[in-house]
C-alpha cells in the first residue's frame, strides 16, 4: 500500500486490474535509463522475479510530475491473455527531490 498511498498523496490516480494479482509471480524490469534506478533499486539486477499481491496500480499517464517510475512488471512471454493483467504495471517509484520511494511487490 505504500506505493499506492504515495501516488495518491502527490495527486496521482489509481486504477483497478481486471484480475487481482494476489500471490502471482512476476518479472520486474528496472528503468535504468539515465541512472533512474532510484534509492531502493540501486544495485538490483535489470530484471528479477517478485511476488505480486495487489489489485490496484498507479495509472502511468496520471503519475504526478514529482514522481518517476523506477521499475515495471514485464508481461509473461508465453501469455496469450490480452486483459490488463499482462500490461507493464508500475512496480516501483521514486520522488524527484524528496527521499521518498516505494515498491508494489513482495
N, C-alpha and C positions, 0 to 999 in steps of 0.2 A: 504493500500500500504506500510505501514511501515515494516511489516514482509517481504514482497517480496523484498523491497529495501535493507534491512539488509542482507538477504540471498545472493542477487546478489553482494552487496558491498564486502562481505567477500569471494566471489568466488564460491558460491553455484549455483544451477541450478533451474530454474522454469519450470514447465510443465503446460499444459492447460487441464482442465477437459473436458470430452466428453460433459457434460451437465452443463452449468453455474449454480451456486448455488445462484442466485440472490433472496434475500428475503426469503430464505428457512430456516426453523427451524432445529436445530440440537442439539445433546447432546455431550458435551465435557467431556473428561476424563483426569484428571491430571496424569502426570507421576511423582508420588510421591516417587518412588524408591530412596533410598539413599538421601532423602531430596532435590530432584531436582525440586522443585516447582518453583524456580527462584524468582526474585524480585517482579514481579507483580502478581504471582499466589499464593503467600504465604497466608495462611488463607482461601483460597477458598475451597468449598466442593470438594470431589473427582470427582463428576460428576455434571454438571449443564447445563441448556438449554441456547442456544445462537441463534442469527440470523446470517445466513451466507449471504455474498454478495460478491462473488468472482468467478472467472473462472480460475485463476492461483493459483498454490500451490507450495510449496517447495518440491523438489524431495528428499525424505528421503535418498536414497543411496548416493546422491551427497551433502548432508548437510555438510558444512565445519567443520573441526575438532574443530574449536574455538567456535562453536555453539552447543547447545544441545536442544532437544525438551522437552518442559515442559507440553504440552497438545496436544491431538489429537481429531478429531471428531470420534464419535462412529457410526458404521453403524446402520441404523434402524433395530430393532428386527424383524419386520414383513416384511422386504423387500425381494422381490423375484428378484429384479433387480440385474444384475451382471456387470453393467458398473462401471466406476470409480467414480461415484457419491456416492457410498456406501463404498469406501475404507477408511481406517483410515488416513485421511489427517492431516498433522501437523497444529495445531491451535495456538500454542504459542512456542516461542523460547527464549533462554537466551544465552548471550555471557559468556564464561567460566571465563574470567578475567576482562572484562570491564562492567560498569553498563549500558548495552545495552540489551533491551528486547522488544518484540512486540507480539501482538496477531493478528489473522486472522479472527476475528469475531466482531459482534456488540453486 
